[in-house]
Amino acid sequence: MANTSEQLSEPMREYMLEVGVREPQALAQLRERTMELPNHGMQIAPEQGAFMAMLVKLTGAKHCIEVGTFTGYSALAVALSLPADGTLVCCDISEEWPEIGRHFWTEAGVESLIDLRIGPAVETLDALIAQGRSESFDFAFVDADKVSYPAYYARLYELVRPGGVMLFDNVFWGGRVLDFGSEDPDIVGIRTINQTLATDDRVEIAMLPIADGLTVVRKK
């Protein structure tokens, strides 16, 4: 037993990935392709993908939304867990990186479930609200520019139904979130969303030491 979280050693993490994560072939192939990129560190860890996929299935999520898609690993993990009539709206500012994932989405047979929308995510979220999509999403994942996390939360709270789940990635920001004297916009954005979620009685939260920190939020 343990009464605190431990930082995984590399051998322990390798063991965890060997016996604790069932990574579908399409996800493994996309992860390997992304590792060829100089900015591959932007991709979520396989254990996080497995956790997200499990949450989608446990909550029975059907309509999902993602803010920040990169090469599409997290989108593929979620889409593979959706029912045949499920949907995943992906918001990204870049056409270049999601195009890498599109091939793997197609190979996995889930491209038709993914609605990729290119442009500023705040505008995409505002458009969804204007279209009457409030409280119509079951699950949301945020892994985009940290400065805008508070703005994304305000809109996703509107879009996600009561009982729905939101995930916020990189809430540790490599430990730099503890640099309380920093005015770095990314650090300020992370500290702001962390404090907002900690004090918002409209939701329930659990901050988990998965990868670079992941906060699970349930809308009451």
JOCORJO-V947408 format. One record per residue. PHI is phi as a letter, one per 40 degrees, with the letter a starting at -180 (999 if undefined). BURIAL is b if it has 24 or more other ideal C-beta (glycine too) atoms within 12 Angstrom, else e. Layout:
BEGIN
phi: (PHI:PHI)
burial: (BURIAL:BURIAL)
END
This chain:
BEGIN
phi: (999:a:b:a:c:b:c:c:c:c:c:c:c:c:c:d:c:c:b:b:b:b:c:d:d:c:c:c:c:c:c:c:c:c:c:c:c:c:b:c:c:c:c:c:c:c:c:c:c:c:c:c:c:c:c:d:c:c:c:g:c:b:b:b:a:b:b:g:b:f:c:g:c:c:c:c:c:c:c:c:c:c:c:c:b:c:a:b:c:b:b:a:c:b:c:c:c:c:c:c:c:d:d:c:c:c:c:c:g:b:d:c:c:b:b:c:b:c:i:d:c:d:c:c:c:c:c:c:c:c:c:g:c:d:f:b:b:c:a:b:b:b:a:b:c:c:d:c:d:d:c:c:c:d:c:c:d:c:c:c:c:d:g:c:b:b:b:b:c:g:c:c:f:g:g:c:c:c:c:c:c:c:b:d:d:c:c:c:c:c:c:c:c:c:c:c:c:c:b:c:c:c:b:b:b:a:c:b:c:c:f:c:g:b:b:c:b:b:c:c)
burial: (e:e:e:e:e:e:e:e:e:e:e:e:e:e:e:e:e:e:e:e:b:e:b:b:e:b:b:b:b:b:b:e:b:b:e:e:e:e:e:e:e:b:b:b:b:b:b:b:b:b:b:b:b:b:b:b:e:e:b:e:b:b:b:b:b:b:b:b:b:b:b:b:b:b:b:b:b:b:b:b:b:b:e:e:e:b:b:b:b:b:b:b:b:b:e:e:b:b:e:b:b:b:e:b:b:e:e:b:e:b:b:e:b:b:b:b:b:e:e:e:b:b:e:b:b:e:e:b:e:e:e:e:b:e:e:b:b:b:b:b:b:b:b:b:b:b:e:b:b:b:b:b:b:b:b:b:b:b:b:b:b:e:e:b:b:b:b:b:b:b:b:b:b:e:e:e:b:e:e:e:e:e:e:e:e:b:b:b:b:b:b:b:b:b:e:b:b:e:e:e:e:e:b:e:b:e:b:e:e:b:b:b:b:b:b:b:b:b:b:e)
END
